Amino acid sequence: MFDIDLWREIFQSINKNRTRSLLSGFTVTFAILLFTVLFGIANGLNNTFAEEFVDDAANAVFIRSGTTTKPYKGLQAGRKIQFKNEDYQYIKTDFDENVEFITSRIYKDVAASYKNEKNNYSLRAVHPDHQYLEKTKVYQGRYINQRDMDLKTKVVVIGRLVKEDLFLKTDPIGQYINLSGISYKVVGVFADDGGDNEERLLYMPLTTAQLVYGNNDYVDQINLTYDPKLDFNQAIDFGLDLEKKLKERFFVAANDQRAVRVFNMAMQNKGINQMTSVLGILILVIGLGTLIAGIVGISNIMIFIVKERTKEIGIRKALGASPKSIVSIILIESILITTIAGYFGLLLGMGILEWVGPSLKTYFITNPSVSTSLVISATLTLVGAGTLAGYLPAKRASKIKPIVALRDD
Amino acid sequence: MLEIKKLHKSYAIGDSSLHVLKGIDLSVAQGEMVAIMGSSGSGKSTLLNIIGMLDEADEGDYILDDVPIKNLTEKKAAIYRNKFLGFIFQSFNLINYKNALENVGLPLYYQGLKRKERQEKARFHLKKVGLLDWATHLPSELSGGQKQRVAIARALASDPKLLLADEPTGALDTTTSYDIMAFLQQLNDEGKTILIVTHEEDIAAMCKRIVRLRDGVIMEDKKVTQVRAETHV
């Protein structure tokens, strides 16, 4: 029930006791402001980390080959190691339980043309799994599939920028593009968060490339993602084991750093993860700390307010105020002040983040922001704490005998 | 209109208990003006608290306007206080951030009256105490006598059966005291029943009946010839 007189009483009380109202409001505003800003900055740091690694899957392993630098088992240094389809098959079969997605890669540079538009691009010939490894987003048409692999079809998936370069505004799907003299059908267009270079690429079935460029079964690189259920240490062990087995397979010395190179994201992710979890704990401590400080502050003020109003409560009781009306007038007043002050702190905090946010990029803070729901729950926590902190003394005050409350000090 | 029979009240002090009221019998009729006198510790404040429903007796009966006052919940006590009683205090006890009119209107607020009606009634009572021109002034802008007049207007606002005044002139100089007493006498002349706790003989003499308490019992209860306050002014 909306009681206009009750609200009039409350607004008068707030208005006529400005210092008191401002004091309690300020505590809440400041707590929420600090909470928002600190949380936002911590989130910004987290965002920076997340953004640095959006290009590839976080659980990726890259396997590259080079030339041997050490003689081993009677073989001389300087031998070139070449991966083939059988090596891909070997990893896929022997490490099956730890491998999530796996693809081979062949790199080629091609001169592409469509009608009057020409340009040079890098081409990657891959397995269908490549899409998940590279986080490629196909937004038009489709990606390479197994049927393409089996039939060695002459199809390509082109990057967003390739499309813009060659096809301008026209629809590329189903059109034929000329790559260094051979026609390929465009079956899809993709985007990639990894930057412009990643979108100036063409993808082609691995088998097609092997047929067209040299009719062999060579591959340049093998990429895979390990089972995401592995923790960092298991993943690192898996990578080391893979490296060891591959070196044995190619008769490479265990300490040869160049012939077979296994780059495991788990290694670097472990460090980053430790960093972010420390950061997470820090965020939690900061958030809880400011909240607790705010709760303590508002509780103190509520106790003080009730104490200050004891005499007024006594007068009101003597004039016929019920205990309920005493409690409600104090509580509604405090809820009103904390809510408005909290909202003000929220606006202020978000405003500050919005304002200084872009200039913090240099300090590894990207897009510092806090979810509105989080700040609102923080504000509600403070309102709740203020209510609780006010309720107990208000309840006690409402039970004081008016004569005691009115006794002259 | 007020009937008190064999009223006992003890306060626990640690393990022992202090017997403050030891069987008080008092009956006050409509239109009386009674002074309750006694030194501190005589039990006069406790008696006033019980009459004011701010405290409950351990034993005995208290009937106010044919309503037995017993085992009241806080809520019920609040309603009865509002309906039956008007309080006047030594230190006025006006709410300092409310102006005179709002202070007078407060009991009416707790009666659940509409704002317009409240203001009308409050205005009427302010006029009665002669302070209508001061309606929008805060208590801090009023003199002691004016404050007590506002407090009296407030006590009258809910049209109570009984006015309870606890040392109403205790904080005022003699002239102002007599002024206030003259006004209370005037109210009594109009038919209000008034109970005044005081320790000043001259104030007590301005009532129609003096009840003297000592050590929790009534020592003396006599009707007196009222000294009219206006003869002193």
Interface residues (C-beta under 8 A of the other chain):
Chain A: I4 D5 R8 E9 Q12 S13 K16 N17 K311 E312 G314 I315 R316 K317 A318 L319 G320 A321 S322 P323 K324 S325 S398 K399 K401 P402 I403 L406 D408
Chain B: S45 N49 G52 L54 D55 E74 K75 A78 I79 R81 N82 K83 F87 F89 Q90 S91 N93 L94 I95 Y97 K98 E102 L106 P107 Y109 Y110 Q111 R115 R154 S158
